[in-house]
Amino acid sequence: FVDNSRVRIAPNSTLEITEYLYQPEQKKRQSLLSVWSGKARFLVNDLVHFRQRDFVVHTQNAIVGTRGTDYIVTTMKKNPWVTEVSVLEGIVELCNRLEEKLRVECVELTRLMVAQVLDVSSPSETREIETVPELEETLEGVVWPEEPGAETIVEPEPFTPPPPTVDLPEDPSDIPGEDIQEDVFKEPVSGSQPPPGQ
């Protein structure tokens, strides 16, 4: 887009640019895009100095509002009335899309959070993307060509090395720099130990 926002559409997906108005002289942007099937990723330029900078995405049952962020909208192929939103950076507001006479409810998502809207119900509770494989599945089909792997987005758990182990040689002469009596490696002679209690 001319405002430097970007969209990447996964294969077998349908996206419609319903409305796009960009007037930098008047500091105004008004965008409405619709994901009718499949998956699309949006990297939205914030335009912090604009008076109006709306960037809204509709699906059949949800509304996604944002100004500057990186997020993915997925509509489930088995049921077009399921919408999932995954946020990679920034803040997104996910609302159910209902007739005006019904109550619209919203949930706020931040970095590496996911929520769904099922049919006409309220958005689900948010959950976190915690593992690299989970993020790779989320990014499937919508990775930017210049983007590094998912492991750079999800920070791996800190690695704790195991404690070092030392194998003592059977022959004490194999230990460099040590003068060890050979008899310390010999088995004790039966009867040479004092009886217990003495």
N, C-alpha and C positions, 0 to 999 in steps of 0.2 A: 504494500500500500504506500501511497505517497507520504504518509505520516511516519514511515519507517516501522510500522507494525508488520508482523509477518504471520502467515497461516500456512500450515503444512497439513495436507489431507492424506489420510491413509488410503490404500487401495480399496476399491469397492465401497467407497463412502460418497455421500451426497451432501454438498454444502451449497447454500444459496446466499448470495450477497443481497439481502433484502433492501438495505439502505446504506449509503456511504456518502457522507458530506464532510468535506475538509476545506475549511476557510481560514488559512493561517493569518490573513490580514485582520479578520474579526476574532481571531483566537477561538475558533470553534471547530469541534469535531463531533459528529454524530454518526455512529455506526451501529447497524443491526445486521447480524449474520445468523443464519439458521442451519443447524446440523440436523438433517432429516434422517440420516442413517450412517452407521459406521463411526469413524473416529476422526477428530481434527485437533490440531495443536495450535495455540494462539500465543504469540509473543507480542504483547501490546506495549507500545511506546506511551509513557505516562503523560507527556505534554503538560508538565506541571505549571507552565505559565499561561495555559489556555483557560478561558472563562468556562468553557464547556468542552469536555473531553470524553463523552460517553462512548463506551465500547461494550455492546451487549450481544450475547449469543443466546438464541432460542433453540430449544428442541421441542418435540411434541408435548412434553409435559414439564419442562423446566426453563428457568431464566437464569443466565449467568451474567453477573455484572462485575465489571472491573475497570480499572484505569491503566495500571501499568503492572504487568505480571506475566508469568509464563505458566500456562496450564493446558490441560487436555480435557476435551469433552468427548465422551463415548456414549453412543446409544446402542443398546444391546440388539443384536440381529434377531434373536429368538423372540424378542418382545420389544417393539418400538416405544413402549411406554416405560422403559427403564433408562434413566440417564445417570451416568457416573461422571464426576468431575474430580480430577487429580491435579493438585497444585504443585508446581516445581519451584516457583519463586513468587513472592509477593502475597497479596491478599485478594480473595475472590468471595463474592456473595452468591450463594446458590439458593434459589427459591423455587417452590412448586408453581407451575403455571396453570391457573384455574380461571374459571369464569369470574367476573368481577363480583358477583353476588356471594361467592365463596371466599373463605379466608385464605390469604396467601401467607405462607410462613417461610422464613429464610434461615440459613446457617452460614457462618463465616468460616472460611477455610484459609489456612496459612501454609507455609512451606512444608511440602511432603505430607499433606493431609488429603484424605479422600472422603467423599460422601456420595450418596445416591438419592435420587427421587424415584420412587416406585409408583406407577400409575398416577393417581391424583393425591397421594399421601404427602405428608410433610417430609422434608429432607431427613435422611437417616442421621444417626450420630456419626460424628467424624471419627476416622481412624488414621493411623500413621502408616506411611510406607517405610518399612524398617530394614528391608534386605535388598541387596543388589538384584537377585533374580526377580523379585517382585517389581522393582522399578524397570528392569529390562522388559518385562511383560507389558507394563504400562506404556513404555516408549515404543513398543513394536509398531513399525509402520509410520512413525511420525518423528524420527530422529532427524535433526538438521544435518546436512551433508558434512559440515565442518565440526560437528559436535563430538567431543571425546566420549568414552564409554560411560555407562551408568555408574560405574564404581567411583567416578569423580563427583557424582551428585550425592549419593548416599555415602556418608563417611563410614568406613569399615570399623568394626569393633576393635579396640586396641589389642594387639597381639602380646601375649605373655609367654615368654619362652620357658620351656621346662627347666627344672634345676639341673645343673651339670652332674654327670655321673663319672666316676673314676673307677677304672678297672685295674686292680693291683696285679702285677705279674706274679706268676707262680715262682719264678726264679728271682731272688732279691738282687742278683747281680745285674738284672735288666733295668734297674732303677738308676738313672744317671745321677751322679753327684751325691749319692746316699751310701753311707757305710753302715749296713744293717747286718746284725748278727744272724747267721743262718738258723740258729736254734729258735728264734722267735717264730719261724714258720713251721717248726716241727710240732707234731701232735704231742700233747702231754702224755707222759708215761703213766700207765695205770698204776695206782697206789702211791704216786708221788705227791698227790694233793692231800693236804691235811683234812681230816674229817670235819664236817660242819660243826660249828660251835666252839672250835678251838682257835 
